[in-house]
Structures are given as structure tokens and as C-alpha cells.
Amino acid sequence: MAESENAGTQGKVPRRKFLVGGGAALAAGAFAAQIPGPAVAAAQPAAGKVSYPASTGYIVYDSRLCWGCQSCMFNCSMAHYGEANPSLSRIQIIRDAPSFTKYPLDVVMSPCRQCVAPLCVQNCPTGAAHIDTGHGNVRVIDEEKCIGCKRCLQMCPQNPRRTVWNPYKKKSTKCDLCIDTPFWSREGGPDGDPACVTGCPAKALKLVRETPPQEDVAGYDVNLVPPRPKMPFGKPPTPAAKKPASKS
Amino acid sequence: MSYGYAGKIARVNLSTNEVTVMETARYEEFGGGYGMGAAIFWDLAVAPGEWDLKDPFDPRHVLPIMVGPLAGTGVPGAGRTSICGISPETFPTCEFWRGNFGGRFGTMMKLAGWDGVVVEGKADRPVWINIVNDAVRIESAADLWGRDTWETQDRIASMVGGRARFGEEWMQLEDTYTTGRPQILCIGPVGEARSRLAALITGSGVSARIGGFGAVFGAKNLKAVSVLGSGTVRMADAKAVMDARIWQMTGGGLVTGSFAPASAGSGSCNPCLRADRRRNVYHAGETMCVDQHWLANPEKQALGGAQSAQAASEAELASEALMKYGASGWSAHFLGLFVSDIPGAPDFFDKKVPVETGIGWYIRYLHRIGELGPGKRIDSAPLPMEQWGELSFRLAFLDAISKRVGIGDALAEGCMRAAEKWGRLEQDLESGALRFPAWGATGHWTLPSAEWAYNYLLGAGDPSWHGLVTAVGKPRGKTTEEALVELAKKMTPYADDIFMFNYAWKGEEAWKTGLYSPHKAKEVAWSRHYASFWNESMAFCEMFLPNLETISPEIEMKYYTAVTGKKDTFADTMRVGQKIWTLERAIRVMHGRNRKAEVFAPFMYRPGASGMTFWGGVPIYENGKWRHDEAPDMYLDRKGVEDFKTHYYQLEGWDRDNGWPTRRTLEGYGLKRVADVMAERGKLGA
């Protein structure tokens, strides 16, 4: 049988709830760096605190539009590795969690947030996880420097974590907005065409330059309904539906 | 190992509790999916000669559950899973038949490292098969037997996932991780009762609805097959796969004449994933294209009236119940989505009859003519006939067939066997009240879609293949002849014969270039060869491809070449399709199929056979001119059908007298071993 990655936390406060309100406390306790608060604070950090230049690209999404087809996951692993492997995908679309739940909680979208305060970067002992200043400050992991300690997997405050384990190379990886995609015909990066966004048939993903609100996990879940959609079937969706609560 | 394939197939013997591994490479010449499944069925069930292939509930029944090389590669619409074997549903004999289903099961099978699982034997207690990557285990289903399909899947997911919280964390499988849930194919109470209406269900609303294979699971004491994988599918050229996808989404594939959006999703089979999940009865983007027939509120919605909010809500609950019980919404449906004015229709429902008919409708028919009801010759207990069509009736129906109580015992055997038991079979097939064209398959299209009708006959039931339905429709902006000339160019290897699209059904032209001519044989053959390779073995949803008005066969070849790296031409793939179809024929022949057995139900030979058509009807060539005609009065000629069979057998390399493949034909496909077995048992075509 499979093992729960967070088996040790069973019976305690659910990780998601804990981290939404208490990510800073966890990170500070786990590693020495000081953690800035939400986006506003990060833009103007208090003296003595670590700050990072904000990424110039973010993937936002509309969880109501997603079809749950996982095209983005396939595209991600194929663009980076030339193979189809959803477990290597740096965006995760989870369906049926919890089981047989109906709209809007039937699909959970989990792209990397390119956090303003990136705990993966902050807690990496080798500097493998770093800010790529040459590519719009995207938070990336340098595979050459990664020693496979899995610290970044543990420190990612999102549920499920956005840092990804590559079991074949024994290294961690994460979304780089398709900066390094040997199997992708287009240019990636914050000014380019990430494979997940370009390949999304539902237009449920979008690359934006503005930093989304960092306060809660729903800040990246935005309205992407086009003004006049042309759908092959039935009526187009409208933005009136209540958004899923606390789904990131 | 070739690209796209996992390289191995699990062989699970429930009688001996043995799990062995078969090499995929041995079957790669059959493409994948159904092609491989049919070849495995031949090798394990037919060639040994230990079983007469008659009883689908025999423990010797071998059930291949197979996926194709394009599954799990990001190719949209190609993740379907095929199942084949002796169908409990077909009538009068249980024929070799196949079904397939979408959802995410096929993709997960590949990610677990398998091209399929072959189930044989019979467990001595209820079991389920648990596949987690390389590990395949037979587990006790003592706590699952009797539970509905949703509950079953929930429990299995919990058992496989352990303490993992789906949706909130990654699950560790040795050194790999996944956020995915196990994908589970299972039966409900209807399958456990071995009802011939039983479907296999995966997810909330995806079903293998054709063939009644859920009953075979039940007979094997097999409750479910669960699969969870965290692996990789290798492909020849990932960049080319994604380029093809974008080409399809953004221009090259502007699909206008098909049901399917060009931009279909890839992680599952379903091109019909709805753009708006809120409109789905089911969750996570699942939708059932055909089982929504169960949703239709009879006499109101289906016959043109509006459906109230309450009725819609009840229909939704009824559909949910259908899936939980594990019944085929197709076999059991009450009214199809389409009704038609048909000459000679039974005198009720305003002289309209559903184009598609199922057992629910038949119950109503018998009730209306006074044959069936409380205390009547056919006692309807425990069904509340006054509530026919309502939620309460449908729940009672499902309960009755799953427990086989009262009339439920006869209904569980399917429409044809129930009608036979009640002594109504002949008259109702004659009148068309039982609108089942051949082999007892639930009625779908009949005529004027003649290629569809012929495929009922040559196969073992509803072909459920729409590849030419829209393509031959009335064109826009060009003449019928211009459109057919373009279409004919795509009909490799029968290209440029536009008369294959001639649906002339009476007079000299019908025999010369129409329904009973060698030209029509080419169209029927093309549809079978294409479907055998591309829809059933490469597993493209048939509602998605072919799209002959626009991107076919270019898009199929782009995906196939990019994933497998093979240098085959489209003509090569069609040849493999013909080979699969010929092998399928050989299995049927060994089972007893011959020319004499291939006859339509009597209603197909009289007015009323034709149902409705879309897209302006079908092309008809008469008096030197082409036109489109809805042909509502079309019906078949007995001698004409026999003449068609002669042309068809000849085209396929089957003998004229019996319709049996010849040695030359079989060996031409490298099927000498098949020819040898057929010769040994006196079944080889002369």
C-alpha cells in the first residue's frame, strides 16, 4: 500500500490550515532565515529581514474553468523531460479529492506560486533553489547544485507541496515557468509561453506579471472567463459561481 | 521496447491466484488496446481448443483489459481502455464482442507500467485486483461485495492510499510520489447478479456499457481492478506531440462538423469533458455521452416538451443511481434522445418511436398494449408501473434486476431474452417494437446510416461508430458531388471511389452503385478497418476521430508517429486495422459465425426501418445526379443484403459460402497460426 507523505502529522492540525496562518512560524523554527510576511510586506521588507526580488511572472488559474484533463501536467513533464509523467509535473491537478465531490470542489489546481517569500529558496542549504535574476526573478532549482536533501519538499507551505521530487535523478525540482524546457518548441519564462498555459484547452491558466495577493491560498484563483467564449457545447460558464474555499 | 508501450501485460488467474507477466512485444503487431486483446483472446481462449466459447460465465473465459500506446502520452482522446470477450448481452448467441470506456483508468494503467491486464479463471471468493506500479495482488473483496460502485471505489482508494489525504498531499510509492488517486474499474450489484445489463464503472460516471461485461466480472467473483501508477510513458518525440496538439487546438484542427472540441483533454480519454463542470451530473469533468439517455424524462423531454427543474433533478438522481448500481444506461434506457416519425410505428407516443430503444421503453410499450402490468400475463411486480419514467420507478427497476426479484429476473436477462421468455420476440421484432437490428444489441442508428446497419450485422451489435455520420451529411458551400470527391480522397486504400457513399436503396442503382453494390462494401470495410486500428486499438474516442471533414487522417498520423516513432503510412495502419478485423472474424467463425447467421431482424426489411438522420440526410445517386435525402422511408431488401454480403466477403478475402477467412487471406496478414487452427477444426474458408 502507499504511504502518506505526512503520516507523522496525522491527528494534528491539518497542514493546509496550519500553514495558511502560520507559515512563517514553521519556517523560522525549521531553518534560520527570517521570513517576510505577505506580499505587501515583502515589497517593503523591514530592516534585517531577508527579502527577494519579486518574480515578474506568475501562473494564475480559474478553478471553475478547469476540466480536470491534466493536459498541463502532461505538457509540463514532456516539455522538461520529453516523457509523460504526471509525478514529475510541476503543476498538479487533483481530481476526486475528496471522493466523488461535485463542483466546485471536485478539482484542485496546484501550480507553483512563485512565492514572494520563497521558503524553498530560503531553506535550501546549497543555494540550488535560487532566484534566477537573468530570467525575471523566477524561483528555480539548479539541478547541478541540488544534493537531494528534500528540504525544499518539506518547507513548501502549499498543500500539496509545489516542489517536486525527481526519483530518477534523486533531486528536487520546481516550476521554472518553462525557462529550461529542451522539449518545448516555444520560448518559456515570464515573458514567454509556458507549456502548461499554452496547452490548456480550457484556458484555465494564465501567465501574469502582477504579483497576486499572497494572504491566502485563493489569491491565485481568479476569474479567467473570457468575455464572449465560444464553446462547442451548451451555455458558456459565467463567473457567478461561488469559488471553492481554501483551495490552492 | 517500442515507444508508447509499457512493455508488459499482467496475466491474472483468479482460479490459481497466479500473476504472471506477458511481453507486450509479442502482440505489438496488433497495435494495442483491442487489437492486442483480440490476439490474446485467440491465443489463450480459442487456440487451445479447451472451451467451446459459448458460455460467458465459464471460468475459462479470458478477459483482456487493454490500453493502447497513445494512452498516457498527452495525446487527447486516446486514453480509452478496451475490453473484449464473449458478450453476455448478445442474442441469440453470446458472441465475441468488445466494449471500451474512457475516464482515467487507461492512463493510470500506463503510468503503472502496464499495457493491460488479462483476467482468467474464477475466484472461489469475492476478490479485487490491486495494481500499484509493478506490484499486482489479488485481494479479498469480502467487505466490498454487495456495495455500490461509488462506495466500492471509495473503500478501495482508502485501502490503497492508506493514510494519505487525497488532494492535500503527495503519496509516496517507494521513492516516487503521486497526487493521483487509484483509478478503479468495478461492478455494482447489477454485475454481481450477473445481469446482462451490467456495465463496468470507473469514476462516478464512466462506463463500459456495451457487451454486458460487468456480468463476466460478477461470474468471476471479481469486484474490481484498481490501478495506481507513478511512472513514465516514453515517447519518440515529445516536442512533436505537443506541436501536434497545438496545431490541432489553434488552426489545423478547427473542428466544425463533429461532436468533439478540437482541444480535448489528455489526461483522460474524454474529449467530451464539458467546458463547464457545473453542468455535469458527474464530478471532475466526467460526463457520459450515451448514458445520459437515462436522464431523458420520457414523454416530456424526449418527445419535445420542456423538462421541469424537479424532473431534471430527479433525472440526475436516477443517473447517479444507475452508475452506483452498475447498469448500462444504454441497454436499460427508457427513451433515447431522439424520436422519429416512422411509418408503421406502434400506435402510441403520437406515432413516434425512439430511434434508440432500450428495455425501459419496451416495458412501457408492453404496458400500453395491456400485456404487462400488475396481475397481467406479464406480471410487472414489483415495478410501480404508474410511476414509469419517474425516479421511484427507475430505482425500483434497478433494485429488481440487481436482486432478480419478480419481473426483475427476466429483465436482468436483457430485452431480447425477456421478450423470448414472454413469447413476444418474433412479433415485436417484426413490428419494430423491439428495434434491435441484429444480435440483440440495443437499438442505435439503423437506417439510413447503412454502413452503421451493416456493421451491426458483421460485428455482434451496436458498432457505435460515428465516423461517417457527419462526413456524408449535406455540405455547405459546395455541391454533394464536390464534397464526396474530397471525402473519397481520404478513403485509403479505396480512395477516389465516390460511389461508396451512395445510399441509393431501391431500383437498379441500389445494386449497381448503391446499398447492395461492391462500392458500399468498400465504405463498410473502411469503417471497420479504421475503427479497428484507430478507435479500438489506438483508442481514440470515436466521437473525436476520425474527423474526415477537416483534420483526419493527418492528425492521427501526427500523434502516432510522434509517440511511437514508427514509420508506418496511413495505408499501413489501415492494413493493421484490416488484420485485426480479420482476426476478430476468425474468432467469430470459431464460435459458429457463418453467412446464414448474419441476418437482420425482420423490421429492417419493411417500412419503418429507417429512423431519423442529421446533417441533411445521406447522399443518393440516381438518374445520373447526386442529391441529399433524409430517406425516412428507407428499408432493406433481403436479396440485396445477401448480394451485399457476397461483395463484402469477397473484398475481405472471406469465402462466399460461409464468410470464413481463407488461408491466403490469413497468411497475408502473417496469421498462419490462426489459419492452421481453423483448418484443423474445419473452419477455414475455401
Interface residues (C-beta under 8 A of the other chain):
Chain A: M1 A2 E3 S4 E5 N6 A7 Q10 P14 R15 R16 R64 L65 C66 W67 G68 C69 Q70 S71 M73 F74 N75 S77 M78 A79 Y81 G82 E83 A84 N85 P86 S87 L88 Q92 I93 I94 R95 D96 A97 P98 S99 F100 T101 K102 Y103 P104 D106 V107 V108 S110 N159 P160 R161 V164 W165 P167 F183 W184 S185 A195 T198 G199 P201 A202 P229 M231 P232 F233 G234 K235 P236 P237 A241
Chain B: G72 T73 G74 P76 R104 L111 V132 W150 Q153 D154 A157 M159 V160 G161 G162 R163 A164 R165 F166 G167 E168 E169 W170 M171 Q172 L173 D175 T176 Y177 T178 T179 G180 R181 G203 S204 L228 S230 G231 T232 V233 R234 M235 A238 K239 V241 M242 D243 R245 I246 M249 V255 F259 A260 P261 S263 A264 G265 S266 G267 S268 N270 C272 L273 R274 A275 D276 R277 R278 R279 N280 H283 A284 G285
